[in-house]
Amino acid sequence: MIPAIAVRGIEKRFGATRILRGVDLSIEPHERHALIGPNGAGKSTLFNLIAGAKRPSAGRIELYGADITRLAPAAICRRGLARSFQTTSFFAKLSVFDNLRCAAQIANRDRARWWQRFTVTRAADAHAEEVLDAVGLGARRDVIAGTLSYAEQRALDLGLALASGAHTLLLDEPTAGMNRAEAARAVELIRVATAGRTLLMVEHDMDVVFGLADRVSVLVQGQVIATGTPDAIRADPAVQAAYLGHALPGDAR
Ligand SMILES: Nc1ncnc2c1ncn2[C@@H]1O[C@H](COP(=O)(O)OP(=O)(O)OP(=O)(O)O)[C@@H](O)[C@H]1O
């Protein structure tokens, strides 16, 4: 099977420092995959390379078999990979629905001819309504986005990625800054809303990782030291050694 995301021999140097050292990673279609690792391991750097925000020093990145290594972020986005950020990325003065409608219309715009515009707009509106419910914001449809609670803003961020029609999502610490109850709700929301799509997430919260991920990869000092099911990762001696002196993955439960 062609992987949704294939990272092959990726190197990233900043000056003389090798931050990523021959990273190989294969994310299967429709898989939920978590990337974990100690602070400074290179997780955000790898995300930046996959999303096109930075260029690797060597290696290749593929999205469903197509080389995206040197594409700009917008071009990668058009190919169906969306990234959610820890910071919010919506129009604060527009309503929740109008934000989703914008994302859906932009996604459809390139595909439409001028005589299709009316139907495209209607299709985009219908898609925005679907996403609104999928991310649990149906009751907040006409609220100004900037006034949403933090957890709702993160749900809207996820909604924007879904409204853009992305089949593959990079989620950067999707529950950061949330309390336990909010994080648990967010996990459930992500699970349901992203069904049928591919998910790669960086996450520090092990409850979230073990509640959501089908497989986990562990990045330590710029190298993937293990990939496997959550239980296999917890039992892996190399992972335990890497976390020596820190909470082991899953111990927080
Ligand atoms: N633009 C840059 N120039 C120089 N060094 C950088 C740059 N960006 C990141 N680094 C370094 O690369 C290393 C990996 O950083 P990165 O943010 O990718 O790690 P991380 O695993 O995401 O960490 P955290 O879990 O703390 O977010 C760190 O030592 C960081 O200081």
PDBQT file of the ligand as one rigid body, heavy atoms in Angstrom, charges set to zero:
ROOT
HETATM    1  N1  LIG A 301      15.566  27.827  13.212  1.00  0.00    +0.000 N 
HETATM    2  C1  LIG A 301      16.383  27.158  14.042  1.00  0.00    +0.000 A 
HETATM    3  N2  LIG A 301      17.691  27.449  14.125  1.00  0.00    +0.000 NA
HETATM    4  C2  LIG A 301      18.509  26.767  14.949  1.00  0.00    +0.000 A 
HETATM    5  N3  LIG A 301      18.113  25.751  15.734  1.00  0.00    +0.000 NA
HETATM    6  C3  LIG A 301      16.818  25.413  15.701  1.00  0.00    +0.000 A 
HETATM    7  C4  LIG A 301      15.883  26.084  14.862  1.00  0.00    +0.000 A 
HETATM    8  N4  LIG A 301      14.667  25.514  15.041  1.00  0.00    +0.000 NA
HETATM    9  C5  LIG A 301      14.834  24.544  15.961  1.00  0.00    +0.000 A 
HETATM   10  N5  LIG A 301      16.127  24.480  16.355  1.00  0.00    +0.000 N 
HETATM   11  C6  LIG A 301      16.686  23.528  17.327  1.00  0.00    +0.000 C 
HETATM   12  O1  LIG A 301      16.364  22.241  16.869  1.00  0.00    +0.000 OA
HETATM   13  C7  LIG A 301      16.127  21.377  17.984  1.00  0.00    +0.000 C 
HETATM   14  C8  LIG A 301      14.797  20.681  17.793  1.00  0.00    +0.000 C 
HETATM   15  O2  LIG A 301      13.760  21.639  17.951  1.00  0.00    +0.000 OA
HETATM   16  P1  LIG A 301      12.227  21.257  17.750  1.00  0.00    +0.000 P 
HETATM   17  O3  LIG A 301      11.415  22.471  18.101  1.00  0.00    +0.000 OA
HETATM   18  O4  LIG A 301      12.021  20.665  16.420  1.00  0.00    +0.000 OA
HETATM   19  O5  LIG A 301      12.036  20.134  18.874  1.00  0.00    +0.000 OA
HETATM   20  P2  LIG A 301      10.704  19.529  19.478  1.00  0.00    +0.000 P 
HETATM   21  O6  LIG A 301      10.915  18.061  19.557  1.00  0.00    +0.000 OA
HETATM   22  O7  LIG A 301       9.516  20.002  18.723  1.00  0.00    +0.000 OA
HETATM   23  O8  LIG A 301      10.701  20.144  20.935  1.00  0.00    +0.000 OA
HETATM   24  P3  LIG A 301       9.470  20.542  21.913  1.00  0.00    +0.000 P 
HETATM   25  O9  LIG A 301       8.857  19.255  22.336  1.00  0.00    +0.000 OA
HETATM   26  O10 LIG A 301      10.140  21.244  23.043  1.00  0.00    +0.000 OA
HETATM   27  O11 LIG A 301       8.536  21.424  21.130  1.00  0.00    +0.000 OA
HETATM   28  C9  LIG A 301      16.204  22.229  19.232  1.00  0.00    +0.000 C 
HETATM   29  O12 LIG A 301      17.483  22.055  19.815  1.00  0.00    +0.000 OA
HETATM   30  C10 LIG A 301      16.054  23.637  18.705  1.00  0.00    +0.000 C 
HETATM   31  O13 LIG A 301      16.752  24.552  19.516  1.00  0.00    +0.000 OA
ENDROOT
TORSDOF 0
